[in-house]
């Protein structure tokens, strides 16, 4: 993996095999591996492999050369904004993957358009978050499991005042969820369910019996994104990560509560009628975000964009 933006010494393309530069005479090491095919939910279970090493702080030059970044380097590169004098700042970050022709899924899942580097970033973003916000349909389609504790991030989370693992918060108006799943019955941190005031009382009771914490974030049957963010912040969850799906991300954009988007561009073409990364209602005026950093590995681009 190498950093393309901000521009550093590692921005230049790696030298071809067999050249002096490829053997250390003026160039960095070569050897990005071929992409794999792991699903979005599976990424949370497959990101335990790591290498030690310290990265530089946010906005710094970061590690030099084309190599597999350690989890410590990725954590430094994707650090949340520092806490200000007024206390923790609520920060809503999205993480999505898209093909070259705009598909956020293939055959209904993100698995076929992902890669190992995307999985490592996926796991890192989870490990930095207080809570993972996700839509009910994504929970059903991707087979979500509880977030788990990662030994590689334990010291960082403790220093930040965080628990061993992020909570998962599921947005659902109907509460049409399988509350017998481990996501609800055996998480390290109780799963939060966000719903509207008109949600079926029986389903609310069932969710609470399973161990979930139900929060009302809307006056009707639906959930209002801004109120959902406020409800999570009220629990102390100020580092909020959303993994979609497209409808969930679209609602956050329309409500103007998304602060950052981490977007993986997959070098694939799928055609068809797959969803984009964000759906739902259109905004009156397009939101302008600025590029913070851009990484590359095996043809995949990993962009980080912030609200201008």
N, C-alpha and C positions, 0 to 999 in steps of 0.2 A: 504494500500500500504506500502511496506517496501523496503528498499534499500539492494540489494545483493552485489553491488560493487560500490565504494570502500567498503571494509569490515568495519562494525561498530557493535555496540552492538545489533542492530536490525536485523542483518543478519540471526541469528538463526530462525528456523521455529517457528511459534506461537504454544503455548501449546494447547493440545486438550481441548475441553470443559469439565468442571467439575473438572479439576485439580487445585491445589492451584496456580500454575503459571498463569493459565488463569484468576484468580481473583485478580491478582496484587501482589502475593507473589513470586516475582522473574521473572515474565514474562510480556509481553506486552498484550494489549487487542486483542481479536480475533474477527473475524466477517466479512471477505470479502464477498461481495454479489455476486450473480450470474451475469454473463455477459449479456448485452442486445444486441440488433441488430439495430444499427443506422448507416446510410450511411455516407460516407466521406463528401459529401456536406452538408448533414443534420447536421453533427457534428457542423458546424459553427453556426447553428441556435439554437443548443440545449445545449450550454456550458455556459449559463448565471448563473446557480446555482453555488454558491461559499461559502467558509467559510473563515473567517478572520484568520490571523496568519502570522508570519514572518518566513521565512526559512533562512538558512545560505547560504553564498556565494558559488559560483561555486567551486566544488571540496571539499567542507566541508562535515562534517558528516551528515548534513541535519536533518530533524525531526526524532525523535526516536519513535519506536514502529510501530505496524501494525494498521494504521488508514487511513482514507480518507484524503489525503493531501489537504491543502487549495491551492487556486490559487496562493497565494503569495509564498508558499513553492515550487510549481512547477515552477514558474517564476524564482526563485533563482536557482533552480536545472538546468534549461535549459537556463541560461543567455548566451548571445553572448559574445565573447571575448571583453575585455575592449579596448577602443580606445587608441592607442599608441601616442607617441609624434609626429609622422608624420601625424596624423589625423585619420579619420575613416578607418578601415580596411574592405575591401570587403570580406564578408563571405557568402558562398553559402551552405545552409543546406537543406537536403532532409528529408521528413517525409513520411514513407510508412508503410504498414501493410502486413504481410505474414502469411500463415498457416504453420503448421509443415511440410507439403509436398511441400511448395514453391509457393503456389498460392497467387497472389496479389489481386484476385477478385473471386467472385462466382456469376455466372449468369451475368457477366459483370460489377458488382459493388463491392465496398469494404464493403458495409453495413453489409452483413451477417457474416463477419469475424471480425467485430469490437466489442467494448464493452464500457461501460460508462467511465471507466478509460482512455481508448484510446481517447474518445471524449474530456475529460478534457485536456489531453496533446495536442491534436489537436488544441483546442481553445487557449491554452496557447502559443503554438508555433506561431500561427497566430498573437496573441496580441503582441508578442515580435518583429515581423518582420516589416520591412519597406515596403516590397512588397512580394506578393505571386505569384510565377511563375508557370504557368500551361499550359499544351498542349491543343490544340483546341478540340481534341477528348475527353479528360477528361471533358472539359466544357460541351460538348454536352451530354455525357453519364451520368454525375453526377448532371447535372442541377445546375451549379454554380450560386451563388448569390453574390452580393457585400459584402465585409467584412464590419462589423458593429462596431461601437464604443462600447467598453466595459467599464462600469463605474469602474469595479474592477481593470482595468489596466490604467485608465486615468492619475493618478499621475505618474506612472512609465514611461508612454510614454512621458508625458510632460517633465519629468526630463531628458529623453534621447534625447530631441529635436525632437520628432516624432509628427506627426499629430494624430488626434483622432482615425484613423483606417488605416490599411495597404492598399496600392493599390493592385489591381490584374492585373497581366501582362499575357496576353494570347499569346502564340506562334502559328502562323498560316501562312502557305505559301500561301494557296488559299484564305484566308479570308472568307471561307465558314462558316460564323457564323450568328446567328440571332441577328442583332444589335438592335432589338426592345426589347430585354430582359432587365430587371432592371440592370443586370451586366454592361450594357453599357449606359443606359439612366438615372439611378438614384443612382450612387454610391456616397458615401461621398467624396471619392478621385477619380478623373477621372481614368477610366480603361485604361491601356496601351495595345496596340496591337503591337506585334513584328512580322515583316514580312520581306521578301526579296525585293530587288530593282525591281524585275520583277513581283511583285504582281499586280493583275488587278487594273488599275487606278480607275475604277468605284467603286470597293469594298472599296478602300482606302477612296474615297470621302464619301461613305455611312457610314463608320466607324467614320470618323471625324464629320459628321453631327449628328451622334447619341451622340457625346460627348467624344468619345474615343481619346486617344493620340496615333497616329501611329508613330512608330520608325522603321527605316530601319536597319536591323542587318544582312545583307547578300547581296552579289553581284548578286546572281541569284534569283531563286524563293524561295529557302529555307532560313532558319535562321541558322546562325553560333552561337553555344552556347557561345563561348568566346566573340563574339561581342555583343550578347544579354546581357551578364553580364556587359560589359563595358557601354552599352547604359543605363542600369538601374542605374549603379553607377554614370553616368553623370547627372542623375536626383536627385542625393543624396540618392538613394536607395542602401545602402551598406549592410544592413541585409536582405539577400535574402533567402526566403523559397520556395522550390518547393514541391508541393504535387503530382507530377507526371503529367500524367500517366507513365507507364513503358517505353514507347518510349522516353518521355521527359527526364526521369532520366537516361536512357541509353546513350542518346546523351551528357548529361552533364558529365557522367563518361568517355565516350570516348574522350571528349575534355579536360579532366583532369582539370575541374573547380569546381568539388564538393569537399568541405572542410569537410563536416560532414554529417552523416546519422543517423537519429533517426528512429529506426526500432522496430515496435511492432510485437512480435511473438505471434500469436493466437494459443491456444491449440486445434486446429481443423484440421481435415483431409478432403480434398474435392475430391481428385483424379481428373480425367478429364484432360482437356488440357488448363486450365486457364493460363494466362500470369504470368511470374515471376515479381518481382518488377522493374526489369530493362531489357529492350530489346534493339534491334538495333545492331549496329556493335560491334564486340568483340574488346577488347583492346589487344595490343601486349604482354604486361606484366601485370598481375593482380595487381591492386592497393592495397596496404596494409594499412588498417586502424587499429587503436588501440581502445580498449574499454575504454570509459571515465566513464560511469556509467551504472548500471543495476538495474532496479526497477521491482517489482513483485506485482501483485494483481490478485486474483481469477484465478491463473494459467497463466495469460498473462504476458509476459516479455517485458519490455520497455528498449531497449538498446540505448545507445548513443555512436557513433563511430566517431573518428576523423582521418583525414589524418595523417599518421605516420611522 
